[in-house]
Amino acid sequence: MARMTQMKAIAKRNRKDLQRGQSLIEATAIILLMFGLLFLLIDLALALFTKSTLQSAAEAGVRFAVTDRLASGQSYMNDSIVQVVQQNALGMLNGANGACQISISYFNPVTGQPDSGTGGDLVEVSIVGHTYTPVGILKSGSPIPIGAISSDVMEACPLGGCPPIANPTPPTCP
């Protein structure tokens, strides 16, 4: 009888040990899943932040372009627009590589054909070729391409005339 009681106590203790181990495994699995979801959320938030920042920078470039003026230290309209876009991109488009991702086009608003960039033309600033590389759970995936585009109609040229549009010796892109 004492032996039976002793065996029941040992069996009860073994069950408690097994339950304790099972709880540890379940908690570990849940924690790993929660961290994975947290990193996924962080990656998505950073990708959306990047898209929003680039879109805002393109819009700032267009807002500057419609005024037909030059930025300080610049001699050409396109160089001025690139400078404004880079200043508003929060460092995402710095340097020559960043400038090469900024594209500026001018169109006749009636025909839609490419034009010279005089007053009344449609100016389009786009950011192409920018990628976001995930840092969390998606790190094994390939970089995500992110672009932005904005356009508006340019104002009429000032009385002194329109500034020169394109630099005859544009910077070379790597």
N, C-alpha and C positions, 0 to 999 in steps of 0.2 A: 504494500500500500504506500509506504513512504517512497519507494522507488518510483511508483506511478506519479506521485505528486512531483517528485523531482524531475521526471521526464517532461511533465506538462509545463513546468516552470522553464525548463530549457527551451522547449518548443516555442513558448510564448516570447521569450527573450529573442530567439532567432527571428521570429516574425517581426518584432519591433526593429531589429537591426536591418532586415530586408526592406521594411517600409522606410526607414531612415535613408538608406542608400538610394531607394527609388525616388524619394522626394528630392534628393540632391541632384540626381540625373535630370529630373523634370525641371527643376529650377535652372539648371545650367542651360538646358535647351531653350527655355523661355527667355533667359537673359541674352543668349546668342541671337535669337530671333528679334528681340527688341533692339539690340545694338545694330543689327542689319537694317531694320526699318528706320532707325534714327539716322544712320549714314546715308541711306537712300533719300530721306527727306532733306538732309543737308545738301547732297549733290543736286537735287532738283531745285532747291532754293538758290544755290549758287549759279546754276545754269540760267534760271529766270532772271536773276540779278544781272548777269552778264548781258543777256538779251536786252533787258530794260535799259541798261547803261549805254549800250551801243546804239539803241534806237534814239535815246535822248541826245547822244553826241551827233548823230546824223541830222536830227531835227535842229540842233544848234547851228550846225554848218549851213543848213538851208536858210535858217533865219538870218544868218550873217550874209549869205550870198544874195538874198533878195534886195539888200540895201545898196549894192554896187559900190562898195568901198573896200579899201585895203586895210589889212591888219598892220599894226606897227611893225616896222622892220621888214615888210614884204613889198615886193614890186609887182607881183602878179596875183590876180584874183584866185586862181586855183590854189596857189601856195597859201594864200590867206585862209581859204576855206579849210584846207588840210590842217593848218595850225589851230583853227578854232575847234575842229572835230577832235584833234588830239588832246587839246586842253580840257575838253568835256568828257573824255573817255575814261577818266580816272586811272590813267596809266596803262590801260589795256592795249593802246595803239601807239605806244612811244617808239621813237627811233625810226630808222628807214624801213624796217619791216612793217611797222604799224602804218606808216604813210603809204606803203604799197598796197595795203588792204582797203584804202579809201579811193573810191572811184567817183569822178565828177563828170556829169554829162549835161549838155544843153540841147533843148529841142524847141522847134517852132511849135507854139501852142495850137496853131490852126492845122498844120499838115502832119505834125508828129515826127517830122524828119529831123535828123541832127542839125544843129545850128551853131552859130559862132559865139553865143553867150552875151548878146547885147540886151539892152533893156526890153522888157516884154517877153523874153524867152522863158521857157520852163527850165528850171535848174533841178537836177536830180543828184543827190548825194547818197551813195551807197557804200556799205561796208561789206566786203566779201572776203572769204578765205580765213575768217577768224574761227578758231576752234576752242572749245572748252574741254579740258581733260578731267574727268571725274576723279575725286579723291577718296571716295569711300567704297561702298560695296560694288559699284560699277567700274572700279579701277581697271579691271581686266578687259572691259569693253574698249572700243576704239573712241577717239576723241569725237565730240559732238560738234558739227559745224553750226556756227551761229552767225547770222547776218542781219543787216538792217538797211532800210531804204526810206528816204523821205524826199519830197519834191514840192515845189511851189513856183509861182510866177515871179520873175524878177521885176523890180520897179524900173521906171524909165531912167535912163542915164542922167547923172547930174549935169549941170550946165557946162562944166569943164570937160565933159566927155566921159565915156566909159573907161575904166582902167583896163590895162592889158589883161587878157584872160589866161592864156597858157604860157608857161615858162618855155622859151625856145630850147633850153637845155634842161629838161626835167631830170630829177634825181633817178638814178638807175635802181631798179628793184633787184634784190638778190634772187 
